[in-house]
Amino acid sequence: MSTDIEDAQETTHYVPEGIPPRSTRPSRRHLYQPLTNLAASGGGCPNDPRENVAAQASTGRLVWTFVVGGVLGAAAAGCFLFSANRQKRARSIVSGIATINACEGKDCTSFDCEKDQGDWVEKWSNSKKLYCCGMTCLEKSIRLKKKMPSGPPAVPKLSVPHSTTTTTTTTNTTTIKVTTTSTAETTAATTSKHAVVHPEPKIHAPSLLKGISYCPVPVKATESLKSDDWMTDLAKPLWSASGRGDLHVMHSLGANAVRLYGNNPELDHAHFLDEARANDLKVIPGMSDFPYYQDPTTSCVATQYNCFSQIKKQYGENLKNGFLTKEKQYHPALRYFILINEPDLKMPRTANSAPGDAALLAKAIVSSFDAVLDAEKDARVVGTVINFTTTFSYAICTACPNNEGLPALGQMLLIEDAMRSPEKYGYRPKHQLYPAYLQRWVNSFNTANSAADLQRTFFTHYGKVFPTTPVFIGEYHKPEGPVLAEVKDILHLTTTMPLFLGISFFEFQVAYWKGGAEMAFGLFGLGGYPIGHFKYADGAKYTSWCLQPQLVGGALLPDALAEAYGGHAPDVSELCLPQPDTVPLSQLGYNLIVGLKDMDKFQRFVARVATHLGLDVVDGNGLKEFAKIYMDGSGPGYQFDNVVKDMQHRMPWLTRSDGARCVADRNASTVAVETAIKWGCAHLSGSSSCDQINAACLTAFEKGDWVFSRYFQSVHDHADPLQQCNFGGAAMYATPSVFSQHAAPQCVLP
């Protein structure tokens, strides 16, 4: 295997009693590499649920806030309340192991929470006493606000099981309270010279997570790719409705989220987010490993695990390239962002076993969290924000304080401690990390353990040490187990454990590129029918193969997951057949669809041809009769060219619009459109010049609208829309009823 793909050794993974541990082995994954340096490695697709990133579950969190004038607002949680039996780490509200070390012995009896607020705000990072006493004030204010007329604290009921109404839930004798943050419940957070807090962030309400992990490497053999960002529109032939339609397939299966790995911040991700939203899918992207340890010159390792500058640069580019709308709000499809996948196995490799290396791990995570907050600040993000997480392996971190021999929990406690006291780990933050952590952090981990085993080894203990922090499983699938039973069982835990948000099922497609045992996880394999071909970010050309459901133990995996998720299984007979929405508009595409002898599909093909001719179908019965003539006919006179010629004559079931224009096809990739623009600019005639492109035409597609519409107009007298308005698939001829849905009026020729 090429060194393009490299990852950490799996270490100290928990396995159920009676099952021997897996032998440690190197895992492989792509890491993002800049497009300017394709020789470097790039990406982040994982191996199996024991070695992968979990997505950031969104949930309501306690929000800390001060109101100038002396009113302490409720929001974050307070200091650790010391008990006589500290070994059991009993916690109230929000607690952390840092408080034990930093606040023990600090006398706050004379501290006036109202009068001394200014001192706490300005000097918290320089005085442990002010920090501890200020946090004690917050804890007291939260306690006062939590008081109810009778009964235990209330917890918003989570719909399925997480909704927005209020109920009380007790798990393992610990009463848990989850709060949903809203702008009305918070006031502007205090800031200081050394610590910045964003004003009044609003968090998405919690919901049950039924995700699918997505890394659709389009190869059928073990090989190495130099890029694996599948959110880019270069991969539209895989995930879009004009291609294989992977996102629609996920939606049909009942999934409500898609979790990704590779992330090249130089590429635009807006179209993927748009398509996901159209399919009611939340998107859970992650940071590439490239800035952490694979950048050969300036990785976090080179800066002693201070990742601030590297991650701020990467995330800032993400915000510019699709994560934010023009209004500086997060794209509505985004919910969580994974800072890094299983850092306990690679930052550094011995973080789970060497105390000094565990401290470096904590430093890397808190500096990365500080970095994304700073990137948001510079981008002037407004509106509802997303949650962040780091997904850990299900290994036991023997180097983490208070791990008690339990998998994943030690790592989570380590990060909470570092968020409370980053200076203890050699990092001085720009932002007040702990309030932001309370507000926006979600825990997550990867595992293939059964629901029963997880309840015993994780969930029984989780609520005792994290009574307000939600958690989800970023990758879940036990290859040798029955999918229907395992997914139903794990989702059932969400009905009894409100802090458990759900899972992302691992994974969508068989990972042929890894080979061996790693190929046991995919819902779908790759079939023999080529839906299309595309040029990818690494410069190579790939085929978008049809999907073939995997059969395990006599059951089709997609069918089992669909039943567990409450969705619908795909029609196996349709997956590897030509589809009228994706075949080329040519004699080949015509032959493929006619050969199916399916009248409905042929009608859809004819309607698609009409759209690309700038025609609108106004009579469905007329379309049906026209399609029937060609479906029943054969030989000369019944070919694709005849269909086009007949439709261009004034058929009563079609209308022609004088406003039809040649515009950029939104199903094309940005690179294809940009390439076509260069050609179009070189061939514009008359008075038009690309130097005159309207400044309001900002995106490549809007600029394409400007260029293509003017080019086609210049050759209009002899132009064939399917030829002169094609630009290698980057453009289409369309009526206003079609292009007005996307095109900016000022960019299309009037």
N, C-alpha and C positions, 0 to 999 in steps of 0.2 A: 504493500500500500504506500502510495506517495506520502511524503511528509506534508502535503497540502492539508491533510486532515490529521489533527493531533489533539489529544485530550488527556485528562488526568486518569490515573489508575483509580479504580473503584476500591475503596477501603472501608473496612469495619462496618459493612452494611448489615443491618439487622435482618435476621431470618427467623421464622417461627421455630418454636421448640421442636426438636425431633428432625429438623431438616438441616443437613450440613450446609455450611456457608458456600456460596459460589467462589470459585477460585478467582482471584483478582486478575484482571486483564485490562489492557489499554482500550479505551473507547475512541471512536473516530468521529470527528465532526468537522464540517467546514466552518471557517471563520471569515467574517467580512474582510475583504481587502479592497482598498480604494480602486476605483476604475482606472486611476492613473498609474496603478502598479499591479497589473493583473498577474504578475509573477508571484505575488504574495498569496497567501492562503486567505480564504474569506468565507464566512458563513456561520452556521451554528445549529444545523439539524442534529438531533440527539440520537442516542442509541436506544435504550429501553427505559421503562418507567423508573428504573432504579438509578438512572443516570441522566435525568433530564430536568428542564426548567419548569416550574409551575407558574401559572399566570396569576396576576394580581386581582384578587377578588375585591369587588367594590362593596363597601358597607358603610353604614353610619358609624361615626366615631365620636368620642367625647371631644369637644373643641374647647381649647383653653383661650381665655380672653380677659383683658382688663378694660374697664371703662374709666377714663380719666374723670375724676370727681369722687373716686373712692368706692365705686361699686364693682365688686369682683364678679365677673361673669362665669357661668359654668362652661366648661369645655373640655379641658384635658383632665387627666387624673393626677392624683397627688402623690405624696411621699409614701414610702413603705411604712406600714404600721408594724412595729416590731412586736413579736409575740414571744412568749416564754420559750417556745420550742421553735427556734429559728431553723433548725435542721430540716424541718418539714416544709419550710418556705411558704407558710400560709400567707396569703396576700389579700389585701382589700383594695377595692377600686382599681387602681393601676399601680403596680409595684415593679421594682426592678432590683437586680443584684447590685447595681451601681450604688443605690442609696445606702446599702449596708456598709459599703466601704467609704463613701463620701460623706454621709450624714450622721453616722453613729457618733454620739457624744456631743453633737451640736445642740446648744441650749437655745430654743426659740421662744421661751416663755415671755421674754421682754420684747419680742418682735411685734410691732404694730402692723398688722396686715394692710391697713389702710394708709397709715401715715408713712410707712417705710417702703411703699410701693415703688417710688422713684429710685431708691437705692438698689432695689432688686433688679429693676429694669436695666439700669445703667451699668451695674457692677457685677452682675450675676456670674460672668465668666471669669472674674478675678477673685471672687470670694465664695468659698464653698459654703460658708455660713449663710450668706445672703441667698445663695442658690437653694440650699436646703430649706431655709425658713420661708422663702418665697413659694417653693413648691408645697410646703406645709399649708400655707394660706390657700393655695389652690385646692388642696385636698379638703380643707375645712369647708370652703365655699361649695364644693361639689357635694359634700355630705349634707349640707344644709338644703341644697336644691333637691337632693334625692329624697328628702323626708316625705313620707306619704301619710295621709290621715290614719291609715291602718294597713297592715299587711306588708309583705316584702317589696323591694323595689320592682318597678315595672320594666318590662322589656318589650320593645315593639315586636309584634308577631311577624315572622318572616314568611313571605308568600311561598307556598309550596316547598318548604314551610315558611318562607320569608315574606311577610306582607308588611303593611304599614300600621296596622292596628296594634293595640297594646295588650300584652299578656305577661304573665309571670312564668318563667321556666326555671326549673332547678335541675342541674346536672351534677351528679356525684356529690350531693350535699352542698354544692357551692351555688349560690344564687347569682345568676349572670344578668347583666344589664347591657343592652346594645342601644345606642342612641344614634339617630340619623341627624346629620348636621344640616342646617339650613342657614341662609343668610340672616333670617329673622332672629335666629337663636344666638348669633354671635355679633360681636362688635370688632372693630379693627384691632388686630393684635399689636402689642407694643413692639417697638423696634429700638435698637440701640446701635451704637457705633460698631459693635462687634457681632451683633446678632440681628438678622433681618427675618421678619415673618410676613408672609403675603397677607393682604387684607381679606378677611371674610371669605375664604374659599367655600364653595358649596360642593358637596360630595353626592354622587349618585346613590340612590337608595339601594339597599341590598336586594339581591334576587338569587334564586337557585341557579347554579352554574351547571349547565349540561354542554360541555365543550368537546371539541375534537382537535387533537394536535395535528398540525398540517406541515408536512415537508415533502412536497410532491416531486422529488428528483426524477426527471423524465428519462431514466435509463433502465435497461433490463439486465445489466451486468455490473459486477463489482468494478467501480472506477471512481476516480477522484475528480470533482468539479472545483473550480476556483472561485465560485460564487454560489450562494444559495439563498438569496433574498427573493422569496416568492411573493412578496407583497408588491413588487414592481409590476408595472403594466406590461413589461417585457414578457411576463408570464401569463398574460391574458388568455392565451390559448388553453391554459390549464383551468383557470378559476372563473372566467367570465361566462356570461350567457352566450356570447358569440363563439366560445370555444367549447371546452369539455363541460363547463358548468359545475365545477367542484363545489363552489359555495352554495349553489342551489341544491345540490345533492345533500350537503350537510343539513341545510334547512329542512329538506324533506324527511331526513332521518329523525328530526325532532331536536337537533342541536340548537343551542341559542348562543354559542360562542365558538370562535376559532382561535387557536393559540399557535403562534408562529415562533421561529427561531432566528434565522438569518436576518440581518438588518444592515443594509448598505445605506447610510444616511445621505449619500449623494444622489440616490434615486428617489423619484417621486412615488408616494404611496396613496395619494388622494383617491385614485380610481378604485383601488382595492377596497378602501374604506367605504366608498360610495356603494360598491357592489355588495359588500357585506351588510351594510345598512339596509339595502333593498331586499335582502334576504333575512332580515331580522336577526342578524348575528352580531354579537359584541366581538370586538377585536382585542386580542391580548398579544401584542408584540413584545419582543425582548431585545435587549442590547446584545450586539455581537460580542464575541470574546476577543475580537481583534484589539481593541484599545486596552484590554486588561493584561494580556500577556503575549499576544502574537505579533503586535507591531514590533518590528525588529529594532526600531530606533527610540521610540518614545512611549513604550507601554507603561502601565502602572508599576510593573516590576522594576522598571528603570528609575522610577521616582519613589522608590521605597514604599510602594503600595498606597501612596497618596494619588487617588484617581481623579481628583477634582478637574484638572485642566483637560484631560483626555475625554472624560464623560460629558463635561459641559459642551465641548466642541461637537461631539457626536450627537447629543440630544438636541442641541441648538439647531443642527442641520435637520434632524427629524421634524422639529417644530415648523421649520420653513418649508419642508417638502411633504406637506400633506397632513401632518398631525393637527395643524391649526387651520381654521377657516380664515377668510379675509377679515372677519370681525375679531380676530385674535382669540377665538374660543376653540376649545378642543373639538375635534371632529366628533359628532354625536355617536359614531360607532365605537369609539375608543372607551375602554373602561379601566384597564389596568396596564401597567408597564412593568416588565420584568427587568430589573437592573442587571442580573446575571444568573445564569443557570448553574446550579450545584457548585457554588464557589468553594465549598468545603472540600471538594475533590481536586481543586486546581489553583487556589489563591491563598497560599501555595498548596502543593499536593499533599503535604502532611499537616494541613490545618486541623484535622480531626484528632491528631495524635500528639502534636508538639505544641505545648502552651505558647511558646513564642510565636509560632506560626498562626495559631488561632488569633492572637492579637493582631497580626498583620491582616488576617482575613477581616476582622472587625473594622480595622482602619480603612480597608478598601471599600467596604460597604457604606460606612458613614460618609466618607468623602464623596462617593458616587451619589448618594442621596442629596448631599449638600449641593452637588454639581447640577442635578436636574432642577432643584429648586431655584438655583441661580439662573439657569437657562430660561426657566419660566419667567423670572423677574425681568430679564433682559428683553424677552419677547413680549412683555406686557400682556400676559395671558389674563383673560377675564372670563367670567361665567363659571359654569360647573367644571370642576377639575377631575382628574383621574386619580386612582390609587397606585401605589408602588409596592413592589415586593421583591424579595430575593428567594428563589426556590432552592431549597436544600435537598440533598439526597436523604434517604432513609437510613443513614449511617448513625452510629453512636459516636458522638464527639467526646472522647475521653479527655481531651484537653480543655473542654469548655466547662466553666464553673457550674456546679449544681446540675450536672447532666443526669445523675442518678441511674446511669446505665440504660437510659431510654433513648431511642432513635429520634433524631430531628429536633427534639426539644432543647437540647443543650445548645445547638447552634442558634436557635431562636432567642434563647435567653442571653446568649453572648451579644447578639446584635442589639437587643433592648438595652443592655448595659452600656454598650458603646454609644447608643443614641442619647442616653442620659449623661454620660461623662466622656465625650469624645477625646478630651485632653488626656485622659488616662491612657489612651491608646495612641498618643502622639499626634493627634489631629486637632487643629483649632478651626472650628467651623465659621462660615460667614453667616449662617442662619441659625435660629434657635431650633435645633434638630428635634429635641424631644417633643415639644408641642406639635410640630409637623408630623412626627412619627405617630403620636397619639391620634392625630386627625386623619392621616392618609395612608398609614401602613397596614398591610395585610400579610399574615404569615402564609407560607405555602411550602409544599414538599412533594416529592415524587415517590411513588411506591407501587409495588405489584402485590402487596400483602392483602389478604382477604379482609372483608369487613369485620368479621369476628375478631381476627387477630389485631386489627387496627384499634378496635374499641378497647381491647385489653392493654395494648402496649402504647397507645397514644392518647385517644380521646378521653379515657378515664382520668388521665393526669392533666390534659391540656387546660381545661377550664379552671383548674386550681391555680395555675401559674399565669394564665392569660385570660382573666375573667371578662375582658371586653374586646379582645382583638380577634377578629374573624380569621378563619383559615380555610384553605381549600387544597385539593390534590391536583397538581399540575399535569401529571401523567398517571393514568391508572389503567392497567390491563394485565391480567395474569394469563399468559398465552395458553397454558395447559388447562385453564379452567373454563367453565361454561359462561359465555359473555352475558347472556340474559340474567342468570342468577347473580353473578358477581356485581353487575351494575345495579340491579334492583336492590341488592343488599346494601351496597355502599350509599346509594341515594336515600335509602330508608333511614340511615343514620342522621340525615339532615332534619328529619321530622322530630327527633328527640334531642338533637344538639344544635341549637340555634346559631352558634358561632361557626358551624361547619357549613360552608357555602356550596359545596359540590365538587365536581371533578371535570377534568379534561381527559377524554378517552384517548389512549395511545394505540394506534395512530391511524390516519386516514389511508395512507398508501403503503404498500410493502416497500421496504427499503432495500431494493436490489443492490444499490450501490455499496451497501455495507457487507452483504453476503452473510453466510452462516446462520447462526442462531438469531441474528438481528432481523432476519426476514420473517420472523414468526408473528409480528404484531399487526400488520396492516389489515384494514377492513377490505381494501380493494387491491388486487394485483393489476397489472397492465395487460390488456388484451391485444389482439392482432390487428384491429382496424385503426389506421392513422387518421385522427380527426383533423390534424393540421400540422404544419411545421413552423418553427419560429427561431429567430436568432436571439440568443440570450445575452446576459450582461457580460459573460466571459468571452463573447465574440464567437462562440461555437453555435452550430445549428442543431436543434433537437426536434423530436417528434412528440406531439401530444397524442399519446396512445389512449384508446378507450379504456374504461374501467371494467374490471372483471371481479365480481364479488368472491371473497375467499371462503372456502368451505372448511370448517374445522369440526371434527366430531359429528359429522352428519348435519351440521347446521350452517347456514350462511351467516357470516358475521354481521353484515349490514342489517339483515332481517332481525337478528337478536338485539342489536343496539337500538334499532328503530322501535321495537316493542318496549324496551326498557326506557327509552327517552320519550315515548308517546308520539312517535312519528310514523312515517310510512316507508316501507321497504321499496327500493327501486325496482322497476320492471327489468329483470335480468335480460329479457329478450330484446330490450331497446338499447341497452348501454353500448353495444358494439355494432350498431347499425347506423348507416348514414342518417343525418338529421337535416331537415330543410333549413334550419337556422344557421347551420355551420358549413355546409358544402359550398364549394365555389360557385359563383354565378357564371357558369360556363356549360359547355356541352357535357363535360365530365360530371358536374353536379347534377345536371338534368338527367343524365342516364342513371346515376345512382338513386335518385329519388323515384323516377318512373319505375325502375326495376323493383322497388319495394311493393308496387301495386297497392299502395295505401292512399286512398283519395284524400283523406284529411291532410296528410303530409304533403301531397302534391299541391293542394290548394295553398298551403302555407308557403311553399316554395314559389309559386306563381305570385302570391301577394308580396313576397319579399322582392322579387324581380320588379314588380310594379313600383315599389317604394324607391328602388335605385334608379328608376327611369323618371322619377319626379311625378309619379301618378298616385292618386288616392283611390282606394276601392270604396265605392259608394253603394254597391249592390252585391250582397253576399251570394244571392242566388245566381246572378250573372257570372260571378267568379266561379261558382260551382259548375255551371254548365260549360263554361270555357275550359276549365280544367278537365272535365269529363271527355271532351272531344279529343284532347291530346293524350289523355290516359288510355283511351280506347284505340287510338290510332297508332301507326308504326310506319317506319320507312321514310322515304323522302316526303317532305312537307310536314313532318311531325317531329322536327328537331328544335333545339334551343333557339336558333336564329329565327325560325318561323314563329315561335312564341313571342319573341321580342318584337318582330315586325308587326304581328297582328295586334299586339298591345299598344304599339305606337300609333296605330290608326285609332280613330275616335270610337272606342268601344263604349256602349251605353252604361256599362257597369264601372267605368273609370272616369275620373275627371283629371284634367291637366291644369296645373296652376301656373300662371305667368310669373308667380313669385318663387318658383323652384330655383334652387341655387346649388352649386357645387361647394360642399363644405367638408370639413374634417370629420371623418368617421370616428365617433366616440368609442367604438369597439377596437380601434387600432391602438398600437402602442405609441407612447410619446416619441420614442426614437424613430419609428416609422414616419410619423408626422413631421418631425424635424428634418429627416432626410428628404422627404417630399417637398418641404418648403424650400430647401436649398435648390432643388431642381426647378421648382416653379418660379422662384425669384430669377433664376438664370434664363428663363424662357418667357417671362412676361413681355408683352408687346404693347405698343401704343404709349399712352401717357402714364401708365401704371409702373411704379417702381417700389421695391420692398423698402426703400428709404422712407416711403410715405405711410408705412403701416401705422395705423392709429395707436397712439400710446396707451389707449384704454384696452387694447388687445394684449392681455398679459400672459396668458398661458400659450403653450405650443398649439393647442387646439384652436384657440381664438385667432392666433396668427395664421394658422392654416386656413381658417374660414376666410380671412382677408385675402390671402394669396390664391387659394383654389377658386374662389368665386370669381375673381378678376381674370385669372388665367382662362377658365372655361368660357367666360363671356367673350374673350378675345378670339376664340376659335368656334364660337357658337354656331355659325352658319353650317358647318360641316361636322359638328361634334357628335359623337356617340357617347351618351352618358356612362355606359358601362366600360368604355375604353378611355376617353379623354378625361373623365372624372373618376378615375380609379387611383392613380398615383401609387400603384403597388399595394392597394388595399388600405391606403391612408385616407381616402376621400370617398364621398358618396354624393350622388345627386338626389336632392330631397325637396319636398314641398315645405312651406312654412309650418304646416301642422306637425312636421317631424323635427326640423332643425331648430325651431323656436324653443323647444324644450331645453336646449343646451347652449345654443349659440348666442353670443352677445350681438344685439342688433347693429351696433356701431362697427362691427367687424365684418359683416356680410354685405356684399355689394347690394345697394338698394335696387 
